[in-house]
Amino acid sequence: MKKKVIIIAFSVAVFCVLGSAIYLWVLPKTAYVEVANLYDSFEMKKELETKFQKTQKEREKILDSLKTELSFISRKIEISGRKNTSEIEEFYKKRENIELKQQQFDEDTDAMAEEFKSQIWKRLNQYIDDYGKAKGYDYLYGVDNSYTFLYHKKGNDITEDLKKYVEQRYKGK
Amino acid sequence: MKSTALVCCIIALLFISCATPEATQEELVKYVEDEGNGLKIKEEVGEFVFTLQYKPIEYMAINELGNKNGDTTGLAGTKEALSEMEQFNLTIESKDGKTEMLKNQIQNDEDYFRRIEYFSMAAEKDIKMISGKDTLPCVLYHFERSYDITPYSKMVIGFKKNAKENIEDRVISFNESILGIGTINFRVKNKDIKNIPQLIVAK
């Protein structure tokens, strides 16, 4: 009787251990990442943001100086009682030039923003891919405000670890 | 008596473990080109694979003299001529392993010629070496085109040696502005440079 009980207990234990092992083996390894947090903290994003703002400021400076020049001509025209036709012509020419420049800067700024965004994501995607492979994940879910994931268990958040990995990779291995 | 012998053994072991290993020309070339030794670093981004190869003086001298069969004639002179700089090869390859790097993901011929112009004339100023707090400009730059023969193109880059180079890691920073990749950094650790075996020179 005692022997039977031992055999049954042993069989149950073996079954449980094997079952858990198979369950863990089959179950995909998953985790989630707070995408906005990862993106905002990425050094490359900060560098490109600084570069972007610097370029924007330089462009604003150019436009400001052109506008100052234009207002100076405008005042001269007002003082002369709008009699000097060559000054009036110059005014319209310069105003057109400013408008063209403004339009060109706006287009360039949009293209630059797109280019930088694409560079950042290209790099982040590569690093996330490498991280997932290195850590043996089957799926890494990105959590953002798009309501794709309505619930996620807090313990599976790997954002901080991934942030560290991404920074290390970006600064050189 | 026993403790003296033990101390002697420990000292001997320490001495053996600290001694720089030696290598023949062929072994040295193999060592330097082995990714596991930290002197060759690969970085995949988008459709491109960037590879940085650190080139120790002995390695360059061997390649320059063009023989790996153990003949060390002329090695000392060549080494001296190369000792002013730290040199690297920076290779850019298409990820698919087929398309020429300059033609990978281009829209038209204009893009192709723009890339050629960039790598031939302008890329030099976008490459820097950061060693500790010092940022050094690239003083040697040579771009080797592959003319469709290989999927990669190579840049030979060099930086003037500075005093801190014996203690600091070297970070090669390439802030490219033509492939849509942006800044890419490679870190060659000082400990990996220190671990390079010494070349056996026949007397």
HADDOCK unambig.tbl for C-alpha pairs under 7 A between the chains (distance, minus, plus):
assign (segid A and resid 119 and name CA) (segid B and resid 180 and name CA) 6.08 0.50 0.50
assign (segid A and resid 119 and name CA) (segid B and resid 181 and name CA) 5.38 0.50 0.50
assign (segid A and resid 119 and name CA) (segid B and resid 182 and name CA) 6.29 0.50 0.50
assign (segid A and resid 122 and name CA) (segid B and resid 45 and name CA) 6.96 0.50 0.50
assign (segid A and resid 122 and name CA) (segid B and resid 46 and name CA) 5.91 0.50 0.50
assign (segid A and resid 123 and name CA) (segid B and resid 45 and name CA) 6.12 0.50 0.50
assign (segid A and resid 126 and name CA) (segid B and resid 45 and name CA) 6.20 0.50 0.50
assign (segid A and resid 170 and name CA) (segid B and resid 184 and name CA) 6.96 0.50 0.50
assign (segid A and resid 170 and name CA) (segid B and resid 185 and name CA) 6.29 0.50 0.50
assign (segid A and resid 171 and name CA) (segid B and resid 185 and name CA) 5.60 0.50 0.50
assign (segid A and resid 172 and name CA) (segid B and resid 171 and name CA) 6.94 0.50 0.50
assign (segid A and resid 172 and name CA) (segid B and resid 185 and name CA) 4.79 0.50 0.50
assign (segid A and resid 172 and name CA) (segid B and resid 186 and name CA) 4.31 0.50 0.50
assign (segid A and resid 172 and name CA) (segid B and resid 187 and name CA) 4.57 0.50 0.50
assign (segid A and resid 173 and name CA) (segid B and resid 186 and name CA) 6.45 0.50 0.50
assign (segid A and resid 173 and name CA) (segid B and resid 187 and name CA) 5.52 0.50 0.50
